[in-house]
Amino acid sequence: MGRRRLAREIALQALYISDVSHTPVLESFAIVTRRRGDDADEQTIDFARELAMGAVEKIDELDVLIQEQAANWSMARMAAVDRNVLRLAAYELTTRPDTPLGVVIDEAIEIVRKYSTEEATRFVNGILDSLKTLREGPANKKNARKKNA
């Protein structure tokens, strides 16, 4: 497994623990990284921390973006794993233009496939496919809106 995938999985685990147990994310992150042992180097841990902390800092904004695309699905109704993978991917889409769009979506799908259900992969893919316009230029956003009108 690549370092970035490992970082995304660590960030997901920290967000999941924080979400379901209402533990502060830094404490959740410490729990996850302590349990991981030596399989993650410093760069991996730093990237995981950036993702987890960044997603938590922008959680309200990310939840609004996700909720706009998740017709008939409130955030509370989503499985905790799926909800937090969507938060991580939405965070990366909106703040990490250096990560290719396809990589963000593919990584999210593979992580959901590992930690959730096959049905969840379709759900997450559909929402992320809608959110990808966050990364496209202004002309593409206008065209996307015209298609949806």
N, C-alpha and C positions, 0 to 999 in steps of 0.2 A: 504494500500500500504506500502511496506517495505521501510526502510530508504534508502537503496541503489538504489531502483527503483526511489524514489523521487529525490535522488541526480542526477541520470542520466537524469531525465526529466528536472531538473533545469539547468544542464550543457547544454543539448540540446537547451533549450529556449535561454540561453545566447549566444550560438554559432549561433543560427538561427538569432537572432537580430543583432549580430555583422556581420554576413555574408551578410544579405540583406540590412542593412542600413549603412554598413561600419563604425560602431561604435566600438571603442576599446572594447575588450572583458571584461576588468575589469568594464567598464561603463555599458555594457550590463548585466553583472553579478549582479551589484548593482541594476539595474532596476528590474531584475527578482526577486531577493531576497527581495527587498523592497515590491514588490507587493504580495509576498507569505504570508506575515504576520508571524504568529507563528507556522505554520504547519511543519517547518523544524528546528530540533535542531542543535546545533553547529557541531556535528560530520557529520551530513548530509550535511550541508553547506560546511564544509571543504572538504569532498569527492567530492562534486559537483565542487568546485573551482579547486581542483586538476585535475579533468577530463577536465574541460573547458580550463584551462590555459595550461595544458599539451598538449591537442589536438592543440591548437593554436600555441604553441611553435614548434610543430613538423608537422605543417599543410602541408608543402611542401613535406616532406617525406611520410606522410600518403596519400596525394593525388596521389603520384606516385604509391604507393602500390595498392591503390583502382583502379586507372586508368588501371594498368596492367591487372586487372581481369574483368574490365567492358568493354568488347568488344563492339565497336561502340557507346559508351556512354562517351562523354567528361564530366568532372566534371561540367562544366557550363550548360550542357544539363540536368543534373539530377535535380529533384525537390530539393529545398533547405533543406527541412526536411530530405529527404533520404540521401542527401550528408553529412549532419552534423551528422546523426545517424551513418553512415558508418565511419566517422572520429572518433567519440567517441569510437565506438566498435574496430576499428583498433588500436586506441591508447591504449585501455585497453588490447587488445590481445598482443600488443608488449611490454607493460611496466608493466603489473600487473599479473605476473605469479601466484599470490595468488588467483586470481579469476578464478574458473574453466572455461574451454573453453566453455562448454555447457551453462553456466550461461551467459557469455558475448553474445553469439549468441541469446539465448532465450530472454534475456532482450531487445536486439536491435529489435528483431522481434515484441515483445509486444509493444514497444514504437512506432515503425512504424505503427503497427496496430491501435494504438490510435490516432496518429497525421497525418497519411498519408492515403494511399489506400491499399486495399487488394492486388492489383497487385504489389504494392511497397514491400509488405512483401516477395513475391517470388523473386523479384529483389535483395533486400538486403540480403536475405537468401543465394541466389546463390553466391553473391560476398563474403560474410563472410565465406561461406563454403570453398571457394577457399583460403581465407586468413588464415584459421585455421592452415595451414602448418607452419605459422610463429611461432606457439606455439609448434609444434611437434619437436622431436629430429632430429638430422642430418640424421640418417638412414631413418626415415620416409620421410624427404624432398627428399632424393635421390629416394626413391620408388615412391613418388608422381610425380617427374619429369619423371621417366621412364614410368609411366602409361600415362602421357600426351604426350609423344614423339611419 
